[in-house]
Amino acid sequence: MLRQSHISRRVAAVAVSLVLAGGAAACGPKDGADKAGSGDKPGAAGGAPQKGGTLTVLNSEPQSDFDPARLYTSGGGNVPSLVFRTLTTRNREAGAAGTKVVPDLATDTGRPNADATEWTYTLKDGLKYEDGTPITTADIKYGIERSFAGELSGGAPYLRDWLVGGETYEGPYKDGGKGLDSIVVPDAKTIVFKLRKPEGEFPFVATQTQFAPVPKGKDTGVKYEEHPVSSGPYKVVKNDNDGEHLTLERNEHWDEKTDEERKAYPDKIDVRSGLDSAVINQRLSTSSGPDAAAITTDTNLGPAELAQIGSNKELEARIGTGHFGYVNYLAFNPKVAPFDNPKVRQAVSYAINRTSVINAAGGSALAEPATTFLPEREAFGFTPYDHFPAGKTGDPAKARQLLAEAGFPDGLTVTLTHSTAQNRQTSPEVATAVQQSLAAAGITVKLEGLENNAFNEKRWDAKNTPGFFLSRWGADWPSGGPFLAPIFDGRQIVGNGSNYNHAQLNDPAVNAEIDEIAKLTDLAAAGKRWGALDKKIGEQALDVPLFHPVYKRLVGKDVKNVVISDWTGVLDISQVSVK
């Protein structure tokens, strides 16, 4: 569960781990009716996928910090996963099947001891780096240890929290060669992790790039990102301007017999960033020249672009649809009046017109209404509930009744804090839709719009958290754990730093249940309990779930074998063919 010192990375989880890196952070459509799966969907060039050609990637944000220690990814990432293999990875299949953890460098997803405080992995045979030298568990241990170095900050914080001694370890550049005692390497193919507490979801964390092997003799510190040593199907041959232009070519020593997940069809992958989103979508739409074999890993279609596509069947067939584990919600700080009164919070819950909110978020093609904090995916432990049923357009009469019971028969005035960023999630459009919803129930809403950085600082500041604000959260892997624990575990409240527990809930029963679920290595059983916990917490009306986003992305006309899983919600670059 995320530590509070990682606010800037956590807020950008979707952009970093699930959009650029395909991890974050992610979620396929319901029942697969419009799901882009493996094969020639969405409607790209026909015929069986073949090896060869150049895949062009058109992005708005650069693939910066291309060092496995510094990347914040889930499932190994998207572009990073082409270069960095990890102990485990995500299953590269469409829909719900893609939420599963599968072996990557390891022979299995890990073998826990009786209480899940120790995890053991064994490497596959025949693993090699791009220079032909063998990959060993000592390299994985070293790769993890260097992620603790202050010079290489940026990666996920879990190992610092979970590994015995991790909270004080400063990395191999300062440890005098001692390393972390909680990572044990008895031989070149075996590695053992010793944890401070039970963690049944450790195999999910082992998908992150911190678990990529790094040969100590090739480590160049902060310059390693310029030419990291590849363990995957591609190697870096060019990295200009910190990921603005990244060129990957085949790693001849990668053996597909050791890698069941990555297809590695193209001969070359050319990643170009710093482009305007509208330009990216226009180039993909036109698909002329190299753009016919192009994709994007970070640019969605907006409502205006979807409207322009309209009934163009050819373009419509080239849109991939996905869902990532993400929720947009109204947050309450019960320490601020009048939100210290549960009936006021309930009144707001009943008053919300989700139809108008969805429209403000871009319409039903880009957002789905939510009444649960957890996303509507089995992997997250989704359990249906609607404690304050307001229908599609709200129940202002019920809201007025509750306000009267709370001592506000004539209504009340509140302030809603939001971002001024045009993201259609925490932005003015959504805030205005909330304002109009509550007006019908007699609640006057004053809008406080803040520049995005100032907004993020204020909403995560325990001492100055607004009483009422727009917020959002994305999971680092498909489970209820990284959803509920950072938001509702009272032990993660930080009084002087970035605090994600907006309600500052510190319920011993909730904390204890989080610990009990963390012990489970049966992820299906854990999912049911995460769902039950979500439902129980929801009764307190500490937030109002609004919607879960939907991702719509174009691909070039010659792109095929598009796979979108319920882990990332976006196209998996490792499966794409351009011939």
C-alpha positions in Angstrom: 0.0 0.0 0.0 1.4 3.3 -1.0 3.4 5.5 1.4 2.5 9.1 1.5 5.9 10.4 0.3 5.0 9.4 -3.2 2.1 11.8 -3.9 3.4 13.1 -7.2 3.8 9.6 -8.5 0.6 8.3 -7.1 -1.5 11.2 -8.6 0.1 10.4 -12.0 -0.4 6.6 -11.7 -2.6 6.4 -14.7 -0.3 8.5 -16.8 2.9 6.8 -15.7 2.3 3.2 -14.8 -0.7 2.4 -17.0 -0.6 4.7 -19.9 3.0 5.1 -20.8 4.1 2.0 -19.1 0.9 0.0 -19.5 0.9 -1.0 -16.0 0.0 2.2 -12.6 -1.3 1.7 -13.9 -4.6 -0.1 -15.2 -10.0 -3.5 -17.5 -11.9 -4.6 -20.5 -15.5 -3.8 -21.3 -18.4 -5.7 -19.8 -19.1 -9.2 -21.2 -16.7 -8.6 -24.1 -19.4 -7.2 -26.3 -17.2 -4.4 -27.6 -14.0 -5.8 -26.2 -10.8 -5.6 -28.3 -9.2 -8.9 -27.9 -6.4 -10.9 -29.6 -6.7 -11.4 -33.4 -7.6 -8.8 -35.9 -9.6 -6.5 -33.7 -10.3 -3.7 -33.5 -10.9 -4.0 -37.3 -7.3 -3.6 -38.4 -5.5 -5.2 -41.3 -6.6 -8.8 -42.0 -4.5 -11.9 -42.0 -2.5 -13.7 -39.4 0.0 -11.5 -37.5 3.6 -11.9 -38.8 7.0 -10.9 -37.7 8.7 -7.9 -39.2 8.2 -4.2 -39.9 8.5 -1.1 -37.8 5.9 -0.2 -35.1 5.7 3.6 -34.5 4.5 4.8 -31.1 3.0 8.4 -31.1 2.9 9.8 -27.5 2.3 13.1 -25.8 4.5 12.3 -22.8 8.1 11.1 -23.0 9.0 7.6 -21.7 11.4 9.3 -19.2 13.6 7.7 -16.5 14.0 4.5 -18.6 15.7 2.7 -15.7 13.9 -0.2 -14.0 14.7 1.2 -10.6 13.0 4.5 -11.4 9.9 3.4 -13.3 6.6 3.2 -11.5 4.8 0.4 -13.4 2.3 -2.3 -12.9 2.5 -5.7 -14.7 6.0 -4.8 -16.0 4.8 -1.7 -17.9 4.0 -1.3 -21.6 7.1 0.0 -23.4 9.4 -0.9 -20.5 8.1 -4.5 -20.6 9.7 -4.9 -24.0 13.2 -4.4 -22.5 12.8 -5.4 -18.8 11.6 -8.9 -17.9 10.6 -9.4 -14.3 10.0 -12.4 -12.0 6.3 -12.4 -12.7 4.2 -10.4 -15.2 0.6 -9.9 -16.3 -1.1 -12.5 -18.4 -1.1 -11.0 -21.9 -4.7 -11.8 -22.8 -7.8 -9.7 -23.4 -10.4 -9.0 -20.7 -10.6 -10.6 -17.3 -8.0 -13.3 -18.2 -5.5 -10.5 -18.4 -5.8 -9.7 -14.7 -3.9 -12.8 -13.7 -0.3 -12.9 -12.6 1.9 -15.4 -14.5 5.5 -16.4 -14.4 8.1 -14.4 -16.4 11.7 -15.0 -15.5 10.6 -17.3 -12.8 9.2 -20.8 -13.1 6.1 -19.9 -11.2 4.4 -17.0 -9.5 6.2 -17.6 -6.2 6.1 -20.1 -3.3 5.0 -18.6 0.0 5.8 -20.0 3.5 2.8 -20.8 5.8 2.1 -17.2 6.7 3.1 -15.5 3.5 6.0 -13.6 5.1 8.6 -15.4 2.9 8.4 -15.9 -0.9 10.8 -18.1 -2.9 11.4 -18.0 -6.7 13.4 -20.1 -9.1 14.6 -18.8 -12.5 13.9 -20.6 -15.8 16.7 -22.2 -17.7 18.3 -20.4 -20.7 17.8 -16.7 -19.7 20.3 -14.3 -21.2 20.9 -10.6 -21.5 21.4 -8.8 -24.8 25.2 -9.5 -24.6 24.6 -13.2 -24.3 25.6 -13.5 -20.6 23.3 -15.4 -18.3 20.8 -13.8 -16.0 21.2 -14.8 -12.4 19.2 -14.2 -9.2 22.2 -12.1 -7.9 21.3 -9.7 -10.7 17.7 -9.5 -9.6 18.8 -8.9 -6.0 21.1 -6.1 -7.1 18.4 -4.6 -9.3 16.1 -4.4 -6.4 18.7 -3.0 -4.0 19.7 -0.2 -6.4 16.0 0.9 -6.5 16.5 2.0 -2.8 19.2 4.5 -3.8 18.2 8.1 -3.4 19.7 8.9 -6.8 17.3 6.4 -8.5 14.1 7.4 -6.8 10.7 7.2 -8.5 9.7 3.6 -8.4 7.0 1.9 -6.4 7.5 2.1 -2.6 6.2 -1.4 -1.7 9.5 -3.1 -1.1 10.7 -0.3 1.2 7.7 -1.0 3.3 7.5 -4.8 3.0 11.1 -6.1 3.1 12.7 -6.6 6.5 15.2 -3.8 6.9 13.8 -2.0 3.8 12.7 1.1 5.7 16.3 2.1 6.5 18.2 0.7 3.6 19.9 3.3 1.3 20.9 1.2 -1.6 24.1 -0.5 -2.9 26.1 2.7 -3.5 26.2 3.4 0.3 25.9 0.0 1.9 29.6 -1.0 1.6 28.6 -4.1 -0.4 26.5 -5.7 2.3 23.2 -5.6 0.5 19.8 -6.3 2.0 19.8 -9.4 4.3 16.1 -9.9 3.6 16.8 -10.8 -0.1 18.6 -14.2 0.0 20.3 -15.8 -3.0 21.4 -19.3 -2.1 22.4 -20.0 -5.7 22.3 -18.5 -9.2 18.7 -19.7 -9.8 17.0 -19.2 -6.4 15.9 -16.0 -4.6 14.1 -15.6 -1.3 12.3 -12.5 0.0 11.7 -12.1 3.7 8.9 -9.7 4.6 8.0 -7.7 7.7 4.4 -8.9 7.6 2.2 -11.3 5.6 1.7 -10.2 2.0 -0.5 -12.6 -0.1 -0.3 -10.3 -3.1 3.5 -10.3 -3.4 3.3 -11.9 -6.9 1.6 -8.7 -8.1 4.5 -6.6 -6.8 7.0 -8.9 -8.4 5.6 -7.7 -11.8 7.1 -4.2 -11.2 10.3 -3.2 -13.0 12.3 -3.1 -9.8 12.4 -6.9 -10.1 14.2 -6.7 -13.5 17.7 -8.0 -13.4 20.6 -5.6 -13.5 24.2 -6.8 -13.9 26.3 -5.1 -11.3 29.3 -4.7 -13.6 27.1 -2.8 -16.2 25.5 -0.4 -13.7 26.3 3.2 -14.6 24.1 4.7 -11.9 22.0 7.6 -13.1 23.3 7.1 -16.7 22.0 3.5 -16.8 18.7 4.7 -18.3 20.6 5.8 -21.5 21.4 2.1 -22.3 19.9 -0.3 -19.8 20.9 -4.0 -20.4 18.0 -5.8 -21.9 16.5 -9.0 -20.6 13.5 -8.7 -22.9 12.8 -9.1 -26.6 14.1 -5.6 -27.5 17.2 -3.6 -26.7 17.6 0.2 -26.5 19.6 1.6 -29.5 18.6 5.2 -29.0 17.3 7.3 -26.1 17.2 11.0 -27.0 16.2 13.8 -24.5 15.3 11.4 -21.7 12.8 9.3 -23.6 11.5 11.8 -26.1 12.7 9.6 -28.9 13.3 6.0 -28.0 14.3 3.4 -30.6 14.2 -0.3 -29.8 15.5 -3.2 -32.0 15.5 -6.9 -31.5 17.6 -8.5 -28.7 19.1 -11.5 -30.5 19.7 -13.3 -27.3 16.1 -13.3 -26.2 14.6 -16.8 -26.4 10.9 -16.9 -27.0 10.9 -20.4 -25.6 11.5 -18.8 -22.2 8.8 -16.2 -22.7 5.2 -17.2 -23.2 3.9 -13.7 -22.9 5.6 -11.4 -25.3 4.9 -11.9 -29.0 7.6 -9.4 -30.2 6.3 -9.3 -33.8 7.9 -6.0 -35.1 11.6 -5.8 -35.9 11.9 -2.3 -34.7 9.9 0.0 -32.4 10.1 3.8 -32.8 8.7 5.8 -29.9 8.2 9.5 -30.5 6.9 11.8 -27.8 6.2 15.4 -27.1 3.3 15.5 -29.6 0.0 17.3 -29.2 -2.9 14.9 -28.4 -5.0 16.2 -31.3 -2.1 15.7 -33.7 -1.6 12.1 -32.5 -5.2 11.2 -33.1 -5.3 13.0 -36.5 -2.2 11.1 -37.6 -3.6 7.8 -36.4 -6.9 8.6 -38.2 -5.2 9.5 -41.5 -2.8 6.6 -41.2 -0.5 7.7 -44.0 3.0 6.4 -44.5 4.6 5.1 -41.3 1.5 6.2 -39.3 -0.4 3.3 -40.8 1.7 1.1 -38.5 1.4 3.4 -35.5 -0.3 3.3 -32.1 -0.3 5.4 -29.0 0.3 4.3 -25.4 -0.9 7.5 -23.7 -3.5 9.4 -25.8 -7.2 8.8 -25.6 -10.0 10.0 -27.9 -12.1 12.7 -26.5 -15.8 13.3 -26.9 -15.3 15.8 -29.8 -13.2 13.3 -31.7 -15.6 10.4 -31.1 -18.4 12.6 -32.4 -16.3 13.4 -35.5 -15.7 9.7 -36.1 -19.4 9.2 -35.8 -20.6 6.7 -38.4 -17.2 6.2 -40.1 -17.2 2.4 -39.9 -13.5 2.2 -40.9 -12.3 4.5 -38.1 -14.8 3.1 -35.7 -13.4 -0.4 -36.3 -9.9 0.9 -35.4 -10.9 2.0 -31.9 -9.8 -0.1 -29.0 -11.9 0.1 -25.8 -10.7 -0.7 -22.3 -11.3 -0.2 -18.7 -8.6 0.3 -16.0 -9.1 -0.1 -12.2 -10.0 3.5 -11.5 -12.6 5.5 -9.7 -13.6 9.2 -9.7 -15.4 10.3 -6.6 -16.6 13.1 -4.3 -14.5 13.1 -1.1 -15.7 14.3 2.3 -13.5 15.3 5.2 -15.7 14.5 8.2 -13.5 16.8 10.4 -15.0 19.8 8.6 -18.5 21.0 9.2 -21.2 20.3 8.0 -19.6 17.0 6.7 -19.1 15.8 10.3 -22.8 15.1 10.2 -23.4 11.7 8.4 -26.9 12.8 7.3 -25.4 15.7 5.3 -23.0 13.3 3.6 -26.0 11.0 2.9 -28.0 13.9 1.5 -25.2 14.7 -1.0 -25.1 11.0 -1.9 -28.8 11.0 -2.8 -28.7 14.4 -4.5 -26.0 13.5 -7.1 -27.3 13.4 -10.7 -24.9 10.8 -12.2 -26.2 11.3 -15.7 -25.1 15.0 -15.7 -21.8 14.0 -14.2 -21.2 11.4 -16.8 -22.0 13.9 -19.6 -19.5 16.3 -18.0 -16.9 13.5 -18.0 -17.3 13.1 -21.8 -20.5 11.0 -22.1 -21.4 7.4 -21.6 -18.7 6.3 -24.1 -16.0 7.6 -21.8 -17.4 7.1 -18.3 -19.6 4.5 -16.5 -21.6 5.5 -13.4 -20.3 4.1 -10.1 -22.0 3.5 -6.8 -19.1 1.4 -5.4 -15.6 2.5 -4.7 -14.1 -0.7 -6.2 -14.3 -1.0 -10.0 -16.9 -3.4 -11.6 -14.3 -6.1 -12.2 -14.1 -9.5 -10.4 -10.4 -9.2 -10.0 -10.9 -6.2 -7.7 -13.4 -8.0 -5.5 -16.3 -6.0 -6.9 -19.4 -6.5 -4.8 -22.5 -4.6 -6.0 -24.1 -2.1 -3.6 -25.9 1.2 -3.7 -26.5 2.4 -0.1 -28.0 5.6 -1.2 -30.1 4.8 -4.3 -30.7 7.9 -6.3 -31.4 6.5 -9.7 -29.7 8.0 -12.8 -30.7 11.6 -12.1 -30.6 11.9 -8.3 -33.3 12.0 -5.6 -33.5 15.6 -4.4 -36.6 15.0 -2.3 -34.8 12.3 -0.2 -31.8 14.6 0.1 -34.0 17.5 1.4 -35.5 15.2 4.0 -32.1 14.2 5.3 -30.9 17.8 5.4 -33.9 18.7 7.5 -33.2 15.8 9.8 -29.6 17.1 10.0 -30.8 20.5 11.1 -30.8 22.2 7.8 -34.5 22.5 6.7 -33.7 25.5 4.6 -30.7 23.9 2.9 -27.1 24.9 3.3 -24.1 26.3 1.5 -20.9 24.4 1.0 -17.6 24.8 -1.0 -16.4 22.2 -3.5 -12.7 22.2 -4.3 -11.6 21.0 -7.7 -8.8 21.3 -10.2 -8.7 23.7 -13.1 -6.9 21.1 -15.3 -9.1 20.1 -18.3 -9.1 16.4 -17.5 -12.8 15.8 -17.3 -12.3 14.0 -14.0 -11.5 16.6 -11.3 -12.1 19.5 -13.6 -14.5 22.5 -13.8 -17.0 20.6 -16.0 -17.5 17.8 -13.5 -17.5 20.3 -10.6 -20.3 22.3 -12.3 -22.4 19.2 -12.9 -22.1 18.4 -9.1 -23.0 22.0 -8.3 -26.2 21.8 -10.4 -27.1 18.4 -9.0 -27.0 19.6 -5.4 -28.8 22.9 -6.2 -32.0 20.8 -6.9 -31.7 19.5 -3.3 -31.3 22.9 -1.7 -27.5 22.7 -1.4 -25.8 25.8 -2.7 -22.3 24.9 -3.9 -19.5 27.5 -4.2 -16.7 26.3 -6.5 -13.1 26.6 -5.5 -10.9 25.9 -8.6 -7.2 25.4 -8.0 -4.2 25.0 -10.4 -3.6 21.2 -10.6 -0.4 21.1 -8.4 -2.0 23.3 -5.8 -5.2 21.2 -5.9 -3.2 18.0 -5.4 -1.2 19.4 -2.5 -4.4 20.6 -0.8 -6.5 17.5 -1.2 -3.7 15.3 0.2 -2.8 17.6 3.1 -4.2 16.1 6.3 -4.0 19.4 8.1 -5.8 21.4 5.4 -7.9 18.8 3.5 -11.0 20.6 2.2 -14.3 19.4 3.6 -15.6 18.6 0.1 -13.6 17.9 -3.1 -13.3 16.0 -6.3 -10.8 13.1 -6.2 -9.8 10.0 -8.1 -7.8 6.8 -7.4 -6.2 4.1 -9.5 -4.9 0.7 -8.4 -1.3 -0.4 -8.9 -2.6 -3.9 -9.7 -6.0 -5.5 -10.2 -7.0 -6.1 -6.6 -9.0 -4.4 -3.9 -5.9 -4.1 -1.7 -4.2 -1.1 -3.5 -7.7 0.5 -3.7 -8.9 0.3 -0.2 -5.8 0.2 2.0 -4.3 3.6 1.0 -7.7 5.3 1.3 -9.2 3.7 4.4 -6.3 2.2 6.5 -6.0 4.5 9.6 -2.3 3.5 10.0 -1.5 5.2 6.7 -2.8 8.6 7.8 0.1 11.1 7.7 -0.3 14.3 9.6 2.7 16.0 8.1 2.9 14.9 4.5 0.8 13.5 1.7 -2.2 11.8 3.1 -4.5 9.7 0.9 -7.0 8.8 3.7 -9.2 11.8 3.0 -11.7 10.9 5.7 -8.9 10.2 8.1 -10.7 7.0 9.0 -9.0 5.0 11.7 -11.4 2.2 12.5 -9.6 -0.7 14.3 -12.0 -3.2 12.7 -11.2 -1.9 9.2 -7.5 -2.0 9.9 -7.7 -5.5 11.3 -9.6 -6.8 8.3 -7.0 -5.3 5.9 -4.3 -7.2 7.7 -6.3 -10.4 7.6 -7.0 -10.2 3.9 -3.3 -9.4 3.3 -2.4 -12.9 4.7 -4.4 -14.7 2.0 -2.6 -16.2 -0.9 -5.9 -17.4 -2.4 -6.6 -14.2 -4.4 -10.2 -15.2 -5.2 -11.0 -15.6 -1.5 -9.2 -12.3 -0.9 -11.3 -10.6 -3.6 -14.5 -11.5 -1.9 -13.4 -10.0 1.3 -12.2 -6.8 -0.3 -15.6 -6.5 -1.8 -17.3 -7.1 1.5 -15.0 -4.5 3.1 -15.8 -2.0 0.4 -19.5 -2.5 1.0 -19.1 -2.1 4.8 -17.1 1.1 4.5 -19.6 2.5 2.0 -22.3 2.6 4.6 -20.5 5.5 6.3 -20.9 7.8 3.2 -17.3 8.9 3.4 -17.3 9.5 -0.3 -19.6 9.5 -3.3 -18.4 7.2 -6.1 -19.2 9.0 -9.4 -17.8 7.1 -12.4 -15.2 4.7 -13.7 -13.4 6.0 -16.9 -13.4 4.2 -20.2 -10.5 4.4 -22.6 -10.9 4.8 -26.3 -7.8 4.8 -28.5 -7.2 4.6 -32.2 -4.6 2.4 -33.9 -3.2 2.8 -37.4 -4.9 0.9 -40.3 -2.1 -1.7 -40.6 -2.0 -2.6 -36.9 -3.4 -5.9 -35.8 -3.4 -8.3 -32.9 -4.7 -5.7 -30.5 -5.0 -7.1 -27.0 -6.6 -5.0 -24.2 -6.7 -6.6 -20.7 -8.6 -5.8 -17.6 -5.3 -5.1 -15.9 -4.2 -2.1 -18.0 -7.2 -1.1 -20.0 -5.0 -0.1 -22.9 -3.4 -1.9 -25.9 -0.6 -4.3 -24.9 2.4 -3.3 -27.1 4.0 -6.7 -26.7 1.2 -8.3 -28.7 1.0 -5.9 -31.7 1.8 -6.9 -35.3 2.2 -4.5 -38.2 2.5 -7.1 -41.0 
